[in-house]
Amino acid sequence: MAAGGQGAPLVALADYILFHEKGKAKAIQNIGGIANLTIVQEKIQDVMAFDTGPGMSLIDEAVRLLTKGKAHYDINGRIAEKGKVMPSLLEELLSHPFLKKVPPKSTGRETFGRDMVQGIIRKNTDRKGKLKVAPQDILRTLTEFTALSIKMAYQEIVLPRVNISEVILCGGGCKNSYLTGLLKRELSPIKLIPIGEYGIPYQAKEALSFAILANETLSGRGGNIPNATGARHPVILGKVTSQ
């Protein structure tokens, strides 16, 4: 950020090292709290990376708030799958200005997090404090929004610039089979491939990426890709300390 770039996504260089292949363009789609993608091409200067919007942040916060803390996430999207989309809410969410921004761009839970979910619940609660809609409808709508916000990133930013052969899915959101099913539908005919098929457990991807970045830091090499985050130049990331 001191070099003028966005603070995220952090792992574009690691994605390039792990997945670049001659003559191919691939997308690595991470679904963590926030969703982000890296478009890896043969040449490092052609790498593109940015946050697409919410990953599991809105869904998980909604589960916590709607169950009063009894549950923390929607296992396999089972609750959302039973609900119905709330069209006016979905339309409102899809008009969020972050989705219209061009890269480099990043976001966080301060935008797509607890405050947003609380606002949605307040708007759908009567004066007596009773929810006017079914909880599963809120979760269905938030899950659809998450999938469509990712689709918009590909449709409006990525695909007009590059043809990608596959989307490699990683992050905790991979466990939500309902969400990944929506993504498969929305991104068709592009293939969606779980990162496990590359021999990397989805739980290990972030640790592996930061191990690669740590190696770059210890080696005195820059760990960012300037054109991905908008930084003016490569920078050595992190801080090395010893006891």
C-alpha positions in Angstrom: 0.0 0.0 0.0 2.9 2.3 0.7 3.9 1.8 -3.0 0.5 3.1 -4.1 -1.3 -0.3 -4.5 -4.3 -2.0 -3.0 -3.6 -4.1 0.1 -5.1 -7.2 -1.5 -5.3 -9.8 -3.0 -2.0 -10.9 -1.5 -1.3 -14.2 -3.2 -1.1 -13.3 -6.9 2.6 -14.2 -7.2 2.1 -17.5 -5.4 -0.8 -18.3 -7.8 1.4 -17.6 -10.7 4.2 -19.7 -9.4 1.9 -22.6 -8.7 -0.4 -22.6 -11.8 1.1 -20.8 -14.8 1.4 -23.0 -17.8 2.6 -22.3 -21.3 -0.1 -21.2 -23.7 -2.9 -21.3 -21.1 -4.9 -18.8 -19.0 -6.5 -20.1 -15.8 -8.5 -18.5 -13.0 -7.8 -19.3 -9.4 -11.0 -18.4 -7.5 -10.7 -18.2 -3.8 -13.9 -18.1 -1.7 -12.8 -17.1 1.8 -14.6 -14.5 3.8 -14.1 -12.2 0.8 -13.9 -13.8 -2.7 -10.9 -13.0 -4.9 -9.5 -14.2 -8.2 -6.2 -14.4 -9.9 -6.0 -14.8 -13.7 -2.7 -16.6 -14.4 -1.3 -16.4 -17.9 2.0 -17.6 -19.3 3.7 -14.2 -18.7 3.8 -12.8 -15.2 3.2 -9.2 -16.5 -0.2 -10.4 -17.8 -1.4 -11.6 -14.3 -4.6 -10.0 -13.1 -5.9 -10.2 -9.5 -8.7 -8.5 -7.6 -11.4 -9.0 -5.0 -14.8 -9.9 -6.5 -16.9 -9.1 -3.4 -18.3 -11.3 -0.7 -17.2 -14.9 -0.2 -18.7 -16.5 2.9 -18.8 -13.3 4.9 -22.5 -12.4 4.4 -23.7 -16.0 4.5 -21.8 -16.8 7.8 -22.8 -13.6 9.5 -26.5 -14.2 8.5 -26.4 -17.7 10.0 -24.9 -16.3 13.2 -27.4 -13.5 13.6 -30.5 -15.4 12.5 -29.7 -18.3 14.8 -28.6 -16.0 17.7 -25.2 -17.6 17.7 -26.4 -21.2 17.8 -24.8 -21.9 14.3 -22.0 -20.3 12.5 -22.3 -21.4 8.9 -24.8 -23.0 6.5 -23.5 -26.6 6.1 -23.5 -27.5 2.4 -25.9 -24.6 1.9 -28.8 -26.7 3.1 -30.7 -23.8 4.7 -30.3 -21.6 1.6 -31.4 -24.4 -0.7 -34.7 -24.5 1.1 -35.4 -20.8 0.7 -36.7 -18.5 -2.0 -34.9 -15.6 -3.6 -36.1 -12.2 -2.5 -36.0 -10.3 -5.8 -35.9 -6.7 -4.5 -33.1 -7.5 -2.0 -31.1 -9.3 -4.7 -31.5 -6.4 -7.1 -30.4 -4.0 -4.4 -27.3 -6.1 -3.5 -26.3 -6.4 -7.2 -26.3 -2.6 -7.6 -23.6 -2.3 -4.9 -21.0 0.2 -6.3 -18.0 -2.1 -5.5 -19.2 -4.5 -8.2 -19.0 -1.8 -10.8 -15.4 -0.7 -9.9 -12.6 -1.7 -12.2 -9.4 -3.3 -10.9 -7.2 -2.9 -9.1 -9.7 -3.2 -6.3 -10.1 -4.8 -2.9 -12.7 -5.0 -0.2 -13.4 -6.5 3.3 -15.9 -7.3 5.9 -16.3 -3.6 6.7 -18.3 -3.5 3.4 -19.6 -7.0 3.0 -20.0 -8.2 6.6 -22.0 -7.9 9.8 -23.2 -4.3 9.3 -24.7 -5.1 5.9 -26.4 -8.2 7.3 -27.8 -6.4 10.3 -29.2 -3.7 7.9 -30.9 -6.4 5.9 -32.4 -8.0 8.9 -33.6 -4.6 10.3 -35.4 -3.8 7.0 -37.2 -7.2 7.2 -38.2 -7.0 10.9 -41.5 -5.5 12.1 -42.0 -3.1 15.0 -42.4 -6.0 17.5 -39.0 -7.4 16.5 -40.4 -10.3 14.5 -38.8 -11.3 11.2 -41.2 -10.7 8.3 -39.5 -13.2 6.0 -38.3 -16.7 6.4 -34.6 -16.9 7.5 -33.9 -19.4 4.7 -35.1 -16.8 2.1 -32.4 -14.3 3.4 -29.8 -17.0 3.2 -30.9 -18.1 -0.3 -30.7 -14.5 -1.5 -27.3 -13.9 0.0 -25.9 -17.1 -1.5 -27.3 -16.2 -4.9 -25.8 -12.7 -4.6 -22.4 -14.2 -3.7 -22.5 -16.4 -6.8 -23.7 -13.7 -9.1 -21.1 -11.2 -7.8 -18.4 -13.6 -8.8 -20.1 -14.2 -12.1 -20.2 -10.4 -12.8 -16.4 -10.2 -12.2 -15.8 -12.8 -15.0 -18.5 -11.5 -17.3 -17.7 -7.8 -17.1 -13.9 -7.7 -16.3 -12.2 -11.0 -17.1 -13.8 -12.6 -20.1 -13.7 -9.4 -22.3 -9.9 -9.4 -21.9 -8.9 -13.1 -21.8 -10.2 -16.6 -22.6 -9.7 -18.8 -19.6 -9.5 -22.6 -19.8 -10.7 -23.4 -16.3 -11.5 -22.0 -12.9 -9.7 -23.5 -10.0 -11.8 -23.3 -6.8 -10.2 -22.9 -3.4 -11.0 -21.5 0.1 -13.5 -22.5 2.7 -16.4 -21.7 0.5 -15.6 -24.9 -1.5 -17.4 -26.8 1.3 -20.7 -25.1 0.5 -21.9 -27.4 -2.2 -25.0 -25.3 -2.9 -22.8 -22.2 -3.6 -20.4 -24.1 -5.8 -23.3 -25.6 -7.7 -24.6 -22.1 -8.4 -21.1 -21.1 -9.6 -20.9 -24.1 -11.9 -24.2 -23.0 -13.4 -23.4 -19.4 -13.7 -19.9 -19.8 -15.2 -20.8 -22.6 -17.6 -19.3 -23.7 -20.0 -16.0 -22.9 -18.2 -14.8 -25.9 -16.2 -14.7 -25.5 -12.4 -12.0 -27.7 -10.9 -11.5 -28.1 -7.1 -8.0 -27.3 -6.1 -7.7 -30.8 -4.6 -7.5 -32.1 -8.2 -4.1 -30.3 -8.4 -2.9 -32.2 -5.3 -3.4 -29.2 -2.9 -6.0 -29.7 -0.1 -8.2 -26.6 0.0 -7.4 -26.1 3.7 -3.7 -25.9 2.8 -3.8 -23.4 -0.1 -3.5 -20.3 2.0 -0.6 -21.7 4.1 1.2 -22.8 1.0 0.8 -19.4 -0.7 2.2 -17.6 2.3 5.1 -20.1 2.6 6.0 -19.2 -1.0 5.8 -15.4 -0.1 7.9 -16.0 3.0 10.5 -17.6 0.8 10.5 -14.6 -1.5 10.9 -12.2 1.5 13.8 -14.3 3.0 15.4 -14.3 -0.5 15.1 -10.5 -0.7 12.7 -10.6 -3.7 9.5 -8.7 -4.2 6.3 -10.7 -3.3 3.8 -8.6 -5.2 2.8 -8.3 -8.8 2.6 -4.5 -9.4 0.1 -4.6 -12.2 -2.3 -6.8 -10.1 -2.6 -4.4 -7.2 -1.6 -1.1 -8.8 1.6 -0.7 -6.9 4.3 1.5 -8.5 7.0 -1.2 -8.2 7.8 -4.6 -6.6 8.2 -4.6 -2.8 9.5 -7.1 -0.3 6.5 -8.1 1.8 6.3 -8.7 5.5 8.8 -8.3 8.3 11.5 -10.8 9.4 12.1 -10.8 13.2 14.1 -13.0 15.5 14.2 -13.6 19.2 
